[in-house]
Amino acid sequence: MRLWSLHPRYLDRQGLTAGWREALLAQAVLAGRTRGYTRHPQLERFRAAPDPMAAVGCYLVGVWQEATARGYRYDLGRVLRVVEPGGSGVLEVTAGQLGFEWSRLRGKLAERSPAVLARWEEVEVPDPHPLFAVVPGPVAPWERAASAR
């Protein structure tokens, strides 16, 4: 499961679609509708939110907005709590985590979508998903990648 802290505009078609599906899975986990992935480390920040369902709903709406802007038809009816970005309170993401994810995404784009990577070549510090506010700090402790440390 990869719930990008990056703004969905940076994702290619495959990344946006995968992000939507994975956020729907996260929503199902947080709603107690599935037994799988319940201990996934990426869910820690959503569980720590004052209202986890509002936070994941806000995340999903941000992805849905980007998909809609691109002409894709994601079903907003699948979102259990529709919350406009900024409406549920903002979660924090560290600058180190955002940088780690930016590097990881750029590597994925280099392999599967070089044209999308070229579009963002000038971006050194990416914008976060609208749910997140950037704060100073290292890579998040829940990030699994050994290279993140």
N, C-alpha and C positions, 0 to 999 in steps of 0.2 A: 504494500500500500504506500503510495506517495501522494501526500496532500501538500502540494507545493505552497510555500509561503510567498512565492513570486506572483506577480500580477499575471492572470491568465492570458493577457495579450501576447506574452512571450512564447506561449506554447504553440507547437505545430498542431495540425489536425489530430494526429495520433495522441499527442500529450493531452490535448483538451478533452478528447473523448475518454481517455483512460482516467483523467482527473475527475471527470463527472461520475464515472462508474465507481471509482474508489471512494469518492465523497459520499455517494449513495450507500455504499457498504458501511462506511464510518457512521452514517446516520442510523442504519439498521442496528449496528452494534450498540450505539449510545441509547437507542430506543428499546434495547433488550429483545430485538426481533431475530437475532441470530446467535448461535453459540460460537461461531468461528471468529477469529481475529480479536477476541475480547481483550487480549493482553498486548495488542500491537502498540509499540512505543509512540507512534505518531498520534495516537489518540490522547496521550497524556495532556497535551495543551488544551484540547477541547474539554476533557473531563475537569480540568482545573478552572474552567470558565465559570462565572456565576450561574450561567444558564447554558449548559452544554448543547442542548437541542437548538437554542437560538443561535449559538455560535456556528454550529455545523449548517444550520439553515442559511445563515448569512454567507457562509463560505460557498454553499451550493448556488445561491442566488448570484454571487459574483461570477461564478463559472457560467451559469446560465446566461447572464447578461452578455458575456463575451461571445458565447456560442450564437446567441441571437443576432448580435452585431455582425457576425460572419455569415449569417443566413442559414445556420443549422437549426434544427427543430428539436431541442431538448424539451422534455415534458416537465414543466414547472410543477405540475400536479403531483409529481413524485416527492416533492420537498414537503416534509411534514410540518415544518415551521418556516414559512416564508418571511424572511427578515431582510430588509434592504441593508446593504453594506453601510456600516456606521450606525445602524439602528439598535444593535444589541450590545453596544460597548465594544471597544477594540481590544483584541488580544495583542500581546507583545511578541515580537520576533527579534532575535538579536541580529546585529549587523553581521556577525560571524556566520550565523545560520543562513542568512540571506545570501552571503557571498559563497558559501559552500554549495547551496542549491543552484546558484547562477552558474558556477563552474560545472556542476554536474549536468545541468540542462544544456549548456553549450556543447558539452561532449556528446550528448545524445543527438542534438541537432546536427552536429558535424557529420554524424553517421547516417542519419535518415532524412534530414531536411536541410541541406546546405543553403538553400535559398532563404529559408526562414532565419537561419543563423546570420546570413549576410545582412538581412534587414536590421538586425540588432547589434551589428559589429561595433558600432560607436558607443554602445551602452556599457559603462564601467560599473555603475551602481544602479541596479534595477529597482523598479518600484515594487513594493510588496502588494500582495492581494489586498483589496480594500478592507478586509477584516483585520489586518495587522498594522500595528504601529512599530516602527523600527527603533530599537534601543541599543545602546552599546553592549557588547558582550561577545563571547566566543560561540562556537558551534554548540547547539543545544545538547544537553546531556542525553536526550532520548534518541539522537541520531545514531543509527547503527554502524554506519560505515567506519571501518577502522582508520581510513585515511582522513576522517573528519577531526580526529583528535590532534 
